[in-house]
């Protein structure tokens, strides 16, 4: 199974970034800097979404997480899957936590992915990964 950012959300980011980039022509110098920076940020996020597809893939050997620096392979035998629920400033956030550390002195790999990264609810992805896990 594979999970990736939603294509429509990435397209909306790209189109909004392009529109903001075009809008900089009509702004004063300070506005150009601010709106231009926002346009670059949105275009960078859209490009990242496109380059890192699929973001998460599960197979018989384990889970593969695509990062900007390459693909991280997380074997099932060491993988711990959890969902982190946090509340700050009245907002609820859910993250999928993938950890391969065997103990406090083991570095391992820690990967945190949100709903936007996965294109699905982290709780649903965690349940699917638990079902896919061999043994």
Buried (B, 14 or more C-beta within 10 A) or exposed (E): EBBBBBEEBBEEBBEBBBEBBEBBEEEEEEEBEEBBEBBEEBBEBBBBBBEBBBBBBBEEEBBBBBEEEEEBEBEBEBBEBEBEEEEEEEEEEBBBBBBBEEEEEEEBBEBEBBBEBBBBBBEBBBEBBEEEBEE
